[in-house]
Amino acid sequence: MVNGIIIFVLAVAVIFAFAGALKHLKGEGSCCGGGSCSCKKKKLDAVTFQKTVKIQGMMCEHCAAHVTEALNALEGVSAKVNLKKAEAVIEASREVSDAEIKSAVESAGNYTVV
């Protein structure tokens, strides 16, 4: 009887763990908040600077949204983040330093500019 209860509890735990892992792999997990990015690219009057940077650590659309928001918070910057390519295309109306970009990306979470 006791063995049956233990096996049942373990089976339920494995089912919940598998369901959570599956959600995370689909980008719907609660670790990052899930959901899709509703970020819109900012309109700039004139684009004088463009750069593409590789970003590690993004696991889902919510991660990409955090990075997009952090980059768009920089003055005169409009960014579009591509989760599948693990990169951000940055357009700006001014020169943006690598240190500025790196700082913004890292402030968004556990992400690093490669």
N, C-alpha and C positions, 0 to 999 in steps of 0.2 A: 504494500500500500504506500509506504513512504517513498520507495523507489519510483512508483508511478507518478506521485506528486512532483518529485524532483525532475523527472523527465518532462512532465507537462510544463513546468515553470521554465525549464531550459528551452523547450521548443518555442514557447511564446516569446522569450527573449530573443531567440535567433530570428524569428519572423519579424519582430519590430526592428532589429538591427539591419536586416536585409532590406526592409522597406525604406528605412532612413538612408541607407547607402545608395539605393536606387534613386531616391529623390535628389540626393546631393549630386550624383553623377548626371542627372538631367538638368541641373541648375535650378532646382526648385527647393532645395534644402533650406532649413531654417538657420543654418550656420551663417549665411550671408544675407538672410532676409528674403531670399527667393524673388520671384517675379521677374518682369522684364524691364528693360531700361526705357524710360519715357523721356530721356534727355534729348533736347533739341540742340542742334548746332547753332551757336550764336552767329548773328549777322555782323559782319565787320564792314566799315566804310571802304577801307582799302587794305589789301593784303600785301605786305612787304616782306614777310618772313614765312617760310614753310619748312617744317622738319618732321620726319617720321622717326619715332623711337620705339624700341622693343621693350615690352613690360612683362615681367615674370610675376606669378602669384595670383593672377586672376583666374577664378574657377567657374564663375557663372555671370549671367547678365547683370546681376546686382553689383558684383565686383567691378565690372566695366562701367557701371553707372557711377560708382564712387570715384573712380579715376577720372571719368569725364567731368563730373562736377568739380573736382579739385582743380583740374586744368582750366576749365572755363571760369573759375573764380579768379584766375590771374588776369590782371588788367590788360585789355586789348588782345586776349587770346580766345580762339575758338578751336575746340578739339573734337575729333571724332575717333572713338575707340572701337577697335575691331577685336572682339574676344577670340575668335577662331585664329586670327593671325597673331594674336598677342602683341598688338601694336597700337600706337596712337598717332594719328596724323594731326599735327598742330599747325594752325595758321594763325598769324598774328599781324597786327598793324604796327608792330615795333619788334626790335631784336629781343629775343628771349634767350637767356643764358641756359646752358646745360644744368647748372646748379639750381636755377629757379624751377626748371622742369622736374628735376630729380626730387627736389624738396616737396613740390606739390604732389607728386605721385606717391611718395613715401608717407606723406601726411594723411593720405586717403585710406591707408590701411597697411597690411603686410605685403606691399608690392614693391618691386625694385625695377629700376630702369637698367637695362642691359647695355 
